[in-house]
Amino acid sequence: MSKPESQGRLKQMQIELIAAGTREPTWVTEGYKEYQKRLPKEWQLVLSEIPVAHRGKSQSVEKLKEEEGKKMLERIKSGGIVIAM
């Protein structure tokens, strides 16, 4: 039997990592770069950072998390697959 033409080849894929925060510690940046190197060359890892909402005296942490979550959901492209971590 012959192998299917696609067997052995990876599909091109874009993985978008959506994170809250814009000033990541050095260890986070280094970890991101390391995982980016480990992925197959057909996969593209893109980091999208959502600015953390500034907490005022009247806003609860839960409300701020909800706002950040909404901003993250807005970044998801149509047909995208979501994996929450």
Backbone as JSON, one array per atom type, in Angstrom:
{
  "sequence": "MSKPESQGRLKQMQIELIAAGTREPTWVTEGYKEYQKRLPKEWQLVLSEIPVAHRGKSQSVEKLKEEEGKKMLERIKSGGIVIAM",
  "N": [[0.84, -1.18, 0.0], [0.47, 2.22, -0.73], [1.68, 5.24, 0.83], [-0.32, 7.92, 2.13], [-0.23, 11.12, 0.54], [0.08, 13.32, 2.27], [1.16, 12.27, 4.56], [3.72, 12.34, 6.95], [4.35, 14.97, 6.59], [4.02, 18.15, 8.09], [1.26, 20.32, 8.73], [1.02, 23.79, 7.99], [0.82, 26.13, 10.61], [-0.47, 28.65, 12.72], [0.17, 29.66, 15.9], [-1.23, 31.46, 18.39], [-0.33, 33.05, 21.23], [-2.01, 34.44, 23.74], [-1.66, 36.81, 26.14], [-2.07, 38.36, 29.35], [-0.72, 41.4, 30.21], [2.18, 43.44, 29.66], [4.8, 43.82, 30.26], [6.79, 41.55, 30.65], [8.63, 39.4, 32.88], [12.17, 38.67, 32.56], [12.66, 35.88, 32.57], [10.29, 34.84, 31.59], [10.18, 35.81, 28.97], [12.49, 34.58, 27.94], [11.74, 31.89, 28.2], [9.56, 31.78, 26.44], [10.86, 32.28, 23.98], [12.48, 29.99, 23.88], [10.6, 27.88, 23.68], [9.5, 28.62, 21.25], [11.62, 28.06, 19.53], [11.64, 25.29, 19.72], [9.39, 24.38, 18.43], [8.02, 22.88, 15.44], [9.26, 23.93, 12.25], [7.21, 24.62, 10.54], [5.26, 25.68, 12.07], [4.13, 28.68, 13.46], [4.73, 30.74, 16.16], [3.12, 33.24, 17.85], [3.15, 36.04, 19.93], [0.71, 37.77, 21.61], [0.04, 40.49, 23.46], [-2.05, 41.64, 26.03], [-2.81, 44.66, 27.47], [-2.66, 45.07, 31.01], [-5.45, 45.84, 32.96], [-5.84, 48.91, 34.71], [-6.15, 49.2, 38.15], [-8.61, 50.8, 39.88], [-9.84, 52.49, 42.84], [-12.49, 51.84, 43.13], [-12.97, 49.59, 41.6], [-13.27, 46.06, 41.39], [-11.09, 43.19, 41.65], [-12.08, 40.98, 40.32], [-13.76, 42.16, 38.4], [-11.88, 43.47, 36.82], [-10.42, 41.27, 35.83], [-12.42, 40.14, 34.31], [-12.75, 42.1, 32.31], [-10.2, 41.96, 31.08], [-10.34, 39.36, 30.14], [-12.4, 39.59, 28.23], [-11.12, 41.23, 26.37], [-9.14, 39.48, 25.54], [-10.67, 37.45, 24.33], [-11.67, 38.9, 22.17], [-9.46, 38.99, 20.53], [-9.28, 36.53, 19.35], [-9.29, 34.83, 16.35], [-11.71, 34.23, 13.77], [-12.84, 30.94, 13.56], [-10.74, 30.0, 14.97], [-9.03, 27.84, 17.3], [-9.38, 27.43, 20.72], [-7.33, 27.17, 23.55], [-7.22, 27.11, 26.87], [-5.04, 28.15, 29.43]],
  "CA": [[0.0, 0.0, 0.0], [1.23, 3.46, -0.76], [1.37, 6.18, 1.91], [-0.99, 9.15, 1.68], [0.72, 12.18, 0.2], [0.3, 14.24, 3.39], [1.81, 11.6, 5.68], [5.11, 12.72, 7.13], [4.49, 16.43, 6.48], [3.18, 18.9, 9.01], [0.52, 21.45, 8.17], [1.42, 25.08, 8.52], [-0.09, 26.53, 11.65], [-0.08, 29.8, 13.52], [-0.26, 29.55, 17.29], [-1.19, 32.79, 18.99], [-0.35, 33.04, 22.67], [-2.59, 35.7, 24.2], [-1.31, 36.94, 27.55], [-2.33, 39.64, 30.02], [0.52, 42.02, 30.68], [3.07, 43.87, 28.57], [6.19, 43.86, 30.73], [7.06, 40.23, 31.21], [9.98, 39.22, 33.43], [13.13, 38.1, 31.63], [12.52, 34.42, 32.49], [9.13, 34.54, 30.74], [10.62, 36.07, 27.6], [13.43, 33.53, 27.55], [10.97, 30.65, 28.05], [8.79, 31.91, 25.2], [11.8, 32.11, 22.87], [12.91, 28.6, 23.86], [9.51, 27.06, 23.11], [9.39, 29.0, 19.85], [12.66, 27.32, 18.81], [11.35, 23.86, 19.76], [8.26, 24.05, 17.56], [8.38, 22.61, 14.05], [9.41, 25.17, 11.47], [5.94, 24.93, 9.86], [4.38, 26.33, 13.05], [4.55, 30.03, 13.83], [4.26, 31.14, 17.47], [2.99, 34.7, 17.91], [2.76, 36.52, 21.24], [-0.16, 38.95, 21.65], [-0.08, 40.92, 24.86], [-3.17, 42.5, 26.37], [-2.43, 45.48, 28.63], [-3.39, 44.8, 32.24], [-6.29, 46.97, 33.33], [-5.39, 49.6, 35.93], [-7.15, 49.04, 39.2], [-9.01, 51.98, 40.64], [-10.34, 52.17, 44.18], [-13.86, 51.33, 43.08], [-13.07, 48.37, 40.78], [-12.84, 44.81, 42.01], [-10.17, 42.37, 40.87], [-12.91, 40.13, 39.46], [-14.21, 42.98, 37.27], [-10.72, 43.69, 35.96], [-10.16, 40.01, 35.14], [-13.47, 39.99, 33.3], [-12.41, 43.01, 31.21], [-9.05, 41.39, 30.38], [-10.85, 38.18, 29.43], [-13.14, 40.05, 27.05], [-10.13, 41.69, 25.4], [-8.49, 38.28, 24.99], [-11.62, 36.8, 23.43], [-11.76, 39.71, 20.95], [-8.28, 38.72, 19.71], [-9.37, 35.22, 18.72], [-9.75, 34.92, 14.98], [-12.81, 33.35, 13.38], [-12.38, 29.58, 13.25], [-9.6, 29.64, 15.82], [-9.23, 26.88, 18.36], [-8.93, 28.03, 21.97], [-6.85, 26.3, 24.62], [-6.99, 27.97, 28.03], [-4.01, 27.65, 30.35]],
  "C": [[0.88, 1.25, 0.0], [0.77, 4.38, 0.38], [0.6, 7.37, 1.34], [0.03, 10.25, 1.48], [1.05, 13.07, 1.4], [1.03, 13.59, 4.56], [3.28, 12.01, 5.75], [5.35, 14.21, 7.02], [3.54, 17.09, 7.48], [2.47, 20.03, 8.28], [1.08, 22.73, 8.77], [0.36, 25.53, 9.51], [0.44, 27.78, 12.33], [-0.68, 29.62, 14.9], [-0.12, 30.93, 17.9], [-1.34, 32.65, 20.5], [-0.83, 34.41, 23.13], [-2.38, 35.78, 25.71], [-1.68, 38.32, 28.08], [-1.02, 40.17, 30.55], [1.42, 42.36, 29.51], [4.52, 43.92, 28.99], [6.49, 42.55, 31.44], [8.47, 40.18, 31.8], [10.88, 38.52, 32.4], [12.94, 36.6, 31.47], [11.33, 34.02, 31.62], [9.5, 34.72, 29.27], [11.56, 34.99, 27.1], [12.71, 32.19, 27.34], [10.17, 30.65, 26.77], [9.69, 31.66, 23.99], [12.26, 30.66, 22.74], [11.83, 27.7, 23.26], [9.31, 27.37, 21.63], [10.4, 28.23, 19.01], [12.33, 25.83, 18.72], [10.22, 23.44, 18.82], [8.76, 23.72, 16.15], [8.41, 23.91, 13.24], [8.13, 25.57, 10.75], [4.97, 25.66, 10.79], [4.96, 27.68, 13.43], [3.91, 30.38, 15.17], [4.28, 32.66, 17.55], [2.5, 35.08, 19.31], [1.94, 37.79, 21.09], [-0.37, 39.31, 23.11], [-1.24, 41.89, 25.02], [-2.73, 43.34, 27.57], [-3.3, 45.14, 29.84], [-4.19, 46.05, 32.59], [-5.77, 47.59, 34.63], [-6.5, 49.56, 36.95], [-7.37, 50.37, 39.92], [-9.57, 51.54, 41.98], [-11.71, 51.51, 44.13], [-14.01, 50.03, 42.3], [-12.54, 47.15, 41.51], [-11.88, 44.07, 41.08], [-10.95, 41.5, 39.89], [-13.38, 40.9, 38.22], [-13.06, 43.22, 36.29], [-10.37, 42.44, 35.17], [-11.18, 39.78, 34.03], [-13.18, 40.86, 32.08], [-11.23, 42.47, 30.4], [-9.47, 40.17, 29.57], [-11.59, 38.55, 28.16], [-12.17, 40.51, 25.96], [-9.41, 40.51, 24.75], [-9.4, 37.6, 23.98], [-11.77, 37.56, 22.11], [-10.59, 39.44, 20.01], [-8.36, 37.4, 18.94], [-9.98, 35.36, 17.34], [-10.87, 33.93, 14.72], [-12.26, 31.99, 13.0], [-11.21, 29.13, 14.09], [-9.99, 28.62, 16.88], [-8.62, 27.46, 19.64], [-8.51, 26.95, 22.96], [-6.5, 27.23, 25.77], [-5.96, 27.33, 28.95], [-4.0, 28.51, 31.59]]
}
